[in-house]
Amino acid sequence: MPAHQQRSSLRKQAEGTSRRGGYDQGGGDKEDDPEKRNWRPIAKEYDPIKIGSINGIGTFAHDRAVIRALEATYKPGEEIPDQDKLRKTLLIAQLPPLVAEEELERLFSKFGRIKRVRVVRDVVTRRSRGYGFVEFEKERHCTRAYDDGKSATLGGQPLTVDRIVSRSMSGWRPRRLGGGFGGSKNSGQLRFGCRARPWLRPIFKSERKVRKPNIY
């Protein structure tokens, strides 16, 4: 077969494979990609490697603190957490130093009846340490506050409204052990997969284009 006919035959084969998804789509059905199907922007369990990655599919430690979190053993408390109470309680972070419990109660009472509000304070200055807890009487009211209170502000300052992951998330590691969530860019220890800093959607293998072979 002449060279120009061979090139034409190879080109037609390549185009046929591309239409079937062999080259352009990575050779697989997108819907059958378990990595893509199971991916969510918020973590359901704490994996230090994934929490340390920007998209939740990382496979290696990005900083030394992640290795420390992997090697650490953490117990949130000897007592068994009250799961019913956890489902009715929210963590409120980024609180101003002089916040009062009454302010938090007024802010979140629109979502349902509140059982208890607690602001964690410095033992000496009695100023807020930046976070507190709101416990609702009913779980559905807590869920409503979680869903609709993500844009809540207090004194013009945006608040972070989240679940108490330190007592409810499997595999949790606190910040002091190299884990936690959030962090600052200056520290070089950013943690993702939380509501305040969710994972960015990655490009999955089934979506990556494979380079076509050079047939010329």
N, C-alpha and C positions, 0 to 999 in steps of 0.2 A: 504494500500500500504506500503510495507517495506520501511525503512528509506533510504536505498541506492537508491531505485527507485524514491523516492520523491526528493532526492538531484539531481539525473540525470534529472528529469523533470524540476526542477527549473533552472538548468544550461542551458538546451536547450532554455527555455523561455528567460533567460537573454541574451544568444547569439543572439537570434532572434531579441530582442529589440535593441541590440547594432548595428546589421546590418542595422536596420531601422532608426538609428540615435537617439534612445531614451536615451541611456546612454553615449556613446562615444562622441556624438555631441551635447549634451545639449537638445535634444528633439525638434529641430527646423530646418527649412531650412535656410542655411546660406544666400541665396540670398534674403530671406524675412526679414532679420534683418535690420530695418531702421537705427539703430545706425551705423552699418557698412556701409550701402549704402550711407549715408549722410556725413560720416567722410572725412575731408580733412586736410592736414598738416598745411595749412595756414587759419587763421580765416577770415571770411567774415564780421562778426560783433563782437563788443566787449562785451564779457561777462566776468566780473572780475573773477568769479569762474573758468570758463574754461581756461582763460588766465593764471591763477595762477597754473594750473595743467600741468603736463609734457606731457600728452597725449590728452588733450582737452575734456575729458569726466568726469572731476572731479565734485563732487557734494557738496563739502564743502570747506571753506576757509582755505588755508594752512598757512596764516599769518595774522596778524592784519591789515596790509595795504590793503589786499583784502576786508576786512569788511569796511574799510574807503572808498574804491572805490565804493562799493555797495551803501553806504549811501550818496555819494557825488552827487552834481548836477553840471554839467559842460556845459558851452556854449562856443564854440570856437570863437564866435564873433557875434556882433549884425547884421552885414551885411550878406546877403545870399552868400555863397561861389559860385564862378564862376566854375560850374561843368565842363565846356568845358576846362577851364584853368587847372583844377586839373587833367583832363585826359591826358594833355600834359606835365605835370610837374613831375619830380622825385626828391625825397629827397636823397641827397648824404651825408652819415655820415662817421665818422672816418677819417675826413680830418686832415692833419698835421697843426700845428699852423701857418706856414708861407706860406700857399697855396695862389696862385693868381687865380683870375677868369679866366685868359687866359689859365692857365693850365687845368682847368676843361673843358673849351670850346674845347681845342685841343683833350682832352681825349674822349669826347662824341660826337664830330662832325662827327665821322665815322659812327654813327648810323642815322644821318639825320641833316637837317638844324636846328640850334639852334636860338631861339628868344631872350633868356635872360639867364644869369648866375648870381647868387647872392650867395656870401659867407657871412654867418652871423658872424659878428666880435664883439669883445669886444670894447665898446665905448671908453675906455681909451687907451689900448695897441694896438688896431687895429689888434690884432691877431685873427685868426680863432677860433671860439668857437666849432669847430669840425664838423660842418655840413653846408650844403648849398643847393641850388636848381638849377636845370637845366630845363628850359622850352623849349620845341621843338615847331616848327611851325606846325607840323602835329602829330596827335595822333598815327598814325602807327609807326612813328619814335620813339616816346616815348615808345611804347610797345616793339619795337625792342631793345631799350637800356635796358629796364627792363629785358627782356628775356636773352639777350646776354651779358649784362654788369655786371652780378652778380659776376664775378671773376675779376673785374677791380681793378687795383692797381695804386697808385700814390706815387712816391718816394720809391717804394718797400713796401708800406704799403697797405694792403687790404682795400678796401672801401665797405661800405654797401649801396646798391642801392635799393631803395624801393619807394612805393607810399606814398603820403601825407595822411596817415591814420587819422591824427588828425582833418582833415577837411572833410574827405569823409567816414570814417567808423562809422556806426551807433553804438551808445552807448559808444563812446570813452571816456576814462578817462586818463588824463595826469599822469606822474610819481609823481608829487607833491601831487596828490590826492590818491595815492596808486595804480595807474594803470600803463599805459605805456607798453612798450615792453622791452625785454632784462633784464638788471640788472646784478649784480655780485653775485657770490656764497657767498662772505663775508657778503653781506647785508642781505642774507636770504630772499630776495624778488625777486626771478627769475620770469620772465614773458615769456610765450611761445606763439606759434601760429603766429609768425612773420617770415619773410624770414630769418633773421639772426639766429633765434632760433625756427625752426618749431616744431610742436608737434611730438612726437614719436608715432608710430603706436601702439595702444593698442591691447590686446587680447579681442575680443568681446565675448559676452555671447554665441553666436552661435558657437564659436570656442573652448569654454572651455569644457574640458572633465569632465563628472560627474562620480564620484566614483561608481563603480559597487557594488551592495549589496553583503554582505558576505552570501553565501548560504550554507556554511558548518557549 
